[in-house]
Amino acid sequence: MRNIIEIEVFNKLFSSIAEEMGIVLKRSAFSSNIKERCDFSCAIFDHKGEPAAQAAHIPVHLGAMPETLKSTINQFTLRPGDVIITNDPFQGGSHLPDITLIKGLHDDSGRILFYLVNRAHHADVGGRTPGSMGFSLSLADEGILIPPTLLYEKGRLNQNFFNGFLATVRNPAERQGDIRAQRASLERGSVRLSELLKRYGAPHIFTILDQLKNYAEEVMADTLHQLPDGSYSFTDHLDNDGISRRPLPISLELTISGNRAVADFRQSAAQIDTPLNTVRAVTISAVMYAFQCLVGEGYPINQGSYRPISVKTRPGTILDSQYPAPVAAGNVETSQRIVDTLFGALAQAAPKLIPAASCGSMNNIAIGGVKEQFTYYETIGGGMGGRPGKAGLDGIHTHMTNTMNTPVEALEHSYPLQVTKYGLRQNSGGKGKFPGGNGIIRIYRFLKSSHVSLLMERRSQVPYGVAGGESGKNGESWLLRGKKRKKLPGKINFQAEADDRLIIKTPGGGGWGKE
């Protein structure tokens, strides 16, 4: 007989270890993207490579990690002190800047009991544009691809690999510091997990872990059972591929049957030549995030949560792209549209439960020096969609991103940039009984010539309203050079000159219900 209280206690113990791993990573990191914006995630997997617990970090990272473990752990016999590094999108990764480290925790006989994993977005991994988040036409444009590789062997750094990696990136000292911070995070997790094993013993912990997975499955299954059976279709669109103006459909046929759900995306747009492609691991991640929102907070998220849900994709489409497709924006932009599409379908099944569309873009900006060696990357929040019973929040990251604001002081201290305005974009949320949240206005002034890359969505396809609510306003970007003012497309690489100003206006959320 299960002891629910004991199960919940152990879930909190495991999750707290993952949270502490994140604290170490944040405090040890060099780049502002990791130490300020917290663009990283930490999780614990069991000896089978199944997720056991995770911290409340980045949904798009965490939901894709199981595919990384599935693809990776059979390629190696990990020994104590070994650490795997990879960023391969086609082996469970997301995009090249997201570097994953994996470490095993062994018992006295050398048998693996757990895997400790973290994933962090690095501000540059090489490629054609500073920040490795430019508008690309090939995977090679986006940076170095790292297949699963031993970074440490029996505790010793693989110096040949590491030196080769650092030689390909901009600001190698920062990359070195961030990777060492990731390793320190895994070491802290090993210490805390070892303490837990010593206190309770492996047999008892694995018994509880099996029960914890079953509990998570039951919670998800019960959530699905409360939805009416049926098939629900919905299509949303990405603005375009960055070359033509043709919108790209994300099409879903969602089937709810009893306590099971099937999300079928096979009719979505074909794979393209620009970086809006995403891999199947990210599609799975977005689906799991959306359903976990229905479950609510406080419940375990582990392998059991995945069991009642099936995801169907078609290889060669934008949601299941194949090597060597460029994928830089798939992780950050296409993932958001998958969530919007799934919520659009769920709004038909549970109209009094599902919110309107939020901002729908992570509003990515990467900046690098023309002559100086610096790279800066951040995402900017927007408006949350109006919700049944509540207005959407203003100026916040939503859905597949869970990062923090980059403080103006930190940005200006570290880079040749000024932020001349940072505030809410008033009246950008959709009207409704519960209006959508407002987007953000952020204006950068360049103190030196800089390379700039923008990857942004919802510039033509607006965030939809629900139950009669109005759509939120689409985003806009402008470049001011002297007295000239130029409107920029959502996806562009360009060179800014000293004293240029870049205006970013992010989308507002859709409204819920008629006023």
Secondary structure by P-SEA (a helix, b strand, c coil): cccaaaaaaaaaaaaaaaaaaaaaaaaaccccccccccccccccccccccccccccccaaaaaaaaaaaaaccccccccccbbbbbcccccccccccbbbbbbbbbcccccccbbbbbbbbbcccccccccccccccccccccccccccccccccccaaaaaaaaaaaccaaaaaaaaaaaaaaaaaaaaaaaaaaaaaccaaaaaaaaaaaaaaaaaaaaaaaaaccbbbbbbbbbccccccccbbbbbccbbbbcccbbbbbcccccccccccccccaaaaaaaaaaaaaaaacccccccccccccbbbbbbcccccccccccccccccccaaaaaaaaaaaaaaaacccccccccccccbbbbbbbcccbbbbbbbbbbbccccccccccccccccccccccccaaaaaaccccccccccccccccccccbbbbbbbbbbbbbccbbbbbbbbcccccccccccbbbbcbbbbbbbbcccbbbbbcccbbbbbcccbbbbbbbbbbbbcccc
